């Protein structure tokens, strides 16, 4: 089956970090070749950001490599809550 690269044909899924109230959530679609559409789950008919799949993969990998509680892009072993580039004790 062939999929259009238009967000209208996207099969959306909510972030696994979404809370039960639907606040501060994003939805993504992974069924469109070469792109990952992203939208606000509270505004499903609002704007959609379409990101190249390679950029989305790099973004997700950087988040997974980041220590819990540290800002995205923080070096491995950075103290929780330490600003990016902050000296480590």
Phi and psi restraints in degrees (value plus and minus 20) as a CYANA .aco file:
   2 UNK   PHI    -120.2   -80.2
   2 UNK   PSI     119.9   159.9
   3 UNK   PHI    -131.0   -91.0
   3 UNK   PSI     122.2   162.2
   4 UNK   PHI     -94.6   -54.6
   4 UNK   PSI     131.7   171.7
   5 UNK   PHI    -106.5   -66.5
   5 UNK   PSI      -9.9    30.1
   6 UNK   PHI    -101.6   -61.6
   6 UNK   PSI     118.0   158.0
   7 UNK   PHI     -79.0   -39.0
   7 UNK   PSI     -40.4    -0.4
   8 UNK   PHI     -83.9   -43.9
   8 UNK   PSI     -45.5    -5.5
   9 UNK   PHI    -115.1   -75.1
   9 UNK   PSI     -12.9    27.1
  10 UNK   PHI     -91.0   -51.0
  10 UNK   PSI     122.4   162.4
  11 UNK   PHI    -122.4   -82.4
  11 UNK   PSI      87.6   127.6
  12 UNK   PHI    -104.1   -64.1
  12 UNK   PSI     126.8   166.8
  13 UNK   PHI    -157.6  -117.6
  13 UNK   PSI     125.6   165.6
  14 UNK   PHI    -103.9   -63.9
  14 UNK   PSI     129.0   169.0
  15 UNK   PHI     -76.6   -36.6
  15 UNK   PSI     123.8   163.8
  16 UNK   PHI     -89.0   -49.0
  16 UNK   PSI     -32.7     7.3
  17 UNK   PHI    -113.3   -73.3
  17 UNK   PSI     -13.8    26.2
  18 UNK   PHI     -86.3   -46.3
  18 UNK   PSI     124.7   164.7
  19 UNK   PHI    -113.7   -73.7
  19 UNK   PSI     150.4   190.4
  20 UNK   PHI     -85.3   -45.3
  20 UNK   PSI     -43.4    -3.4
  21 UNK   PHI    -105.5   -65.5
  21 UNK   PSI     -26.4    13.6
  22 UNK   PHI      59.9    99.9
  22 UNK   PSI      -8.1    31.9
  23 UNK   PHI    -102.0   -62.0
  23 UNK   PSI     127.3   167.3
  24 UNK   PHI      29.3    69.3
  24 UNK   PSI      30.2    70.2
  25 UNK   PHI    -140.2  -100.2
  25 UNK   PSI     131.9   171.9
  26 UNK   PHI    -140.4  -100.4
  26 UNK   PSI     135.0   175.0
  27 UNK   PHI    -140.8  -100.8
  27 UNK   PSI     125.0   165.0
  28 UNK   PHI    -149.2  -109.2
  28 UNK   PSI     139.2   179.2
  29 UNK   PHI    -141.4  -101.4
  29 UNK   PSI     111.2   151.2
  30 UNK   PHI    -133.2   -93.2
  30 UNK   PSI      -9.6    30.4
  31 UNK   PHI    -117.9   -77.9
  31 UNK   PSI     -12.5    27.5
  32 UNK   PHI    -127.7   -87.7
  32 UNK   PSI     103.3   143.3
  33 UNK   PHI     -83.0   -43.0
  33 UNK   PSI     108.6   148.6
  34 UNK   PHI      62.2   102.2
  34 UNK   PSI     -28.7    11.3
  35 UNK   PHI    -158.9  -118.9
  35 UNK   PSI     137.7   177.7
  36 UNK   PHI    -149.9  -109.9
  36 UNK   PSI      84.5   124.5
  37 UNK   PHI     -92.9   -52.9
  37 UNK   PSI     122.4   162.4
  38 UNK   PHI    -151.0  -111.0
  38 UNK   PSI     116.1   156.1
  39 UNK   PHI    -164.9  -124.9
  39 UNK   PSI     144.4   184.4
  40 UNK   PHI     -99.9   -59.9
  40 UNK   PSI     103.5   143.5
  41 UNK   PHI     -85.5   -45.5
  41 UNK   PSI     -41.8    -1.8
  42 UNK   PHI     -99.9   -59.9
  42 UNK   PSI     -34.2     5.8
  43 UNK   PHI    -154.0  -114.0
  43 UNK   PSI      46.7    86.7
  44 UNK   PHI     -82.4   -42.4
  44 UNK   PSI     -39.3     0.7
  45 UNK   PHI    -121.0   -81.0
  45 UNK   PSI     -13.2    26.8
  46 UNK   PHI    -103.3   -63.3
  46 UNK   PSI    -184.1  -144.1
  47 UNK   PHI     -86.7   -46.7
  47 UNK   PSI     133.1   173.1
  48 UNK   PHI    -142.3  -102.3
  48 UNK   PSI     113.9   153.9
  49 UNK   PHI    -119.3   -79.3
  49 UNK   PSI     106.3   146.3
  50 UNK   PHI    -127.0   -87.0
  50 UNK   PSI      98.1   138.1
  51 UNK   PHI    -131.5   -91.5
  51 UNK   PSI     118.9   158.9
  52 UNK   PHI     -77.7   -37.7
  52 UNK   PSI     120.4   160.4
  53 UNK   PHI     -77.6   -37.6
  53 UNK   PSI     -55.3   -15.3
  54 UNK   PHI     -85.8   -45.8
  54 UNK   PSI     -59.0   -19.0
  55 UNK   PHI     -88.5   -48.5
  55 UNK   PSI     -59.3   -19.3
  56 UNK   PHI     -83.1   -43.1
  56 UNK   PSI     -63.3   -23.3
  57 UNK   PHI     -80.8   -40.8
  57 UNK   PSI     -61.7   -21.7
  58 UNK   PHI     -86.0   -46.0
  58 UNK   PSI     -59.8   -19.8
  59 UNK   PHI     -81.3   -41.3
  59 UNK   PSI     -69.1   -29.1
  60 UNK   PHI     -84.2   -44.2
  60 UNK   PSI     -61.4   -21.4
  61 UNK   PHI     -81.9   -41.9
  61 UNK   PSI     -58.9   -18.9
  62 UNK   PHI     -87.1   -47.1
  62 UNK   PSI     -55.5   -15.5
  63 UNK   PHI     -88.8   -48.8
  63 UNK   PSI     -60.0   -20.0
  64 UNK   PHI     -87.0   -47.0
  64 UNK   PSI     -50.0   -10.0
  65 UNK   PHI    -100.9   -60.9
  65 UNK   PSI     -32.7     7.3
  66 UNK   PHI    -102.3   -62.3
  66 UNK   PSI     114.9   154.9
  67 UNK   PHI     -82.6   -42.6
  67 UNK   PSI     126.7   166.7
  68 UNK   PHI     -75.3   -35.3
  68 UNK   PSI     112.4   152.4
  69 UNK   PHI      66.0   106.0
  69 UNK   PSI     -31.3     8.7
  70 UNK   PHI    -109.1   -69.1
  70 UNK   PSI     133.3   173.3
  71 UNK   PHI     -88.0   -48.0
  71 UNK   PSI     130.6   170.6
  72 UNK   PHI     -74.9   -34.9
  72 UNK   PSI     119.0   159.0
  73 UNK   PHI      69.7   109.7
  73 UNK   PSI     -24.7    15.3
  74 UNK   PHI     -87.3   -47.3
  74 UNK   PSI     124.9   164.9
  75 UNK   PHI     -87.1   -47.1
  75 UNK   PSI     133.4   173.4
  76 UNK   PHI     -76.0   -36.0
  76 UNK   PSI     117.7   157.7
  77 UNK   PHI      63.5   103.5
  77 UNK   PSI     -16.5    23.5
  78 UNK   PHI     -89.0   -49.0
  78 UNK   PSI     122.5   162.5
  79 UNK   PHI     -81.4   -41.4
  79 UNK   PSI     128.3   168.3
  80 UNK   PHI     -79.5   -39.5
  80 UNK   PSI     115.0   155.0
  81 UNK   PHI      58.6    98.6
  81 UNK   PSI     -19.7    20.3
  82 UNK   PHI     -93.0   -53.0
  82 UNK   PSI     115.2   155.2
  83 UNK   PHI     -84.0   -44.0
  83 UNK   PSI     131.0   171.0
  84 UNK   PHI     -78.7   -38.7
  84 UNK   PSI     111.9   151.9
  85 UNK   PHI      62.7   102.7
  85 UNK   PSI     -18.7    21.3
  86 UNK   PHI     -91.9   -51.9
  86 UNK   PSI     123.7   163.7
  87 UNK   PHI     -82.5   -42.5
  87 UNK   PSI     124.3   164.3
  88 UNK   PHI    -122.0   -82.0
  88 UNK   PSI     105.6   145.6
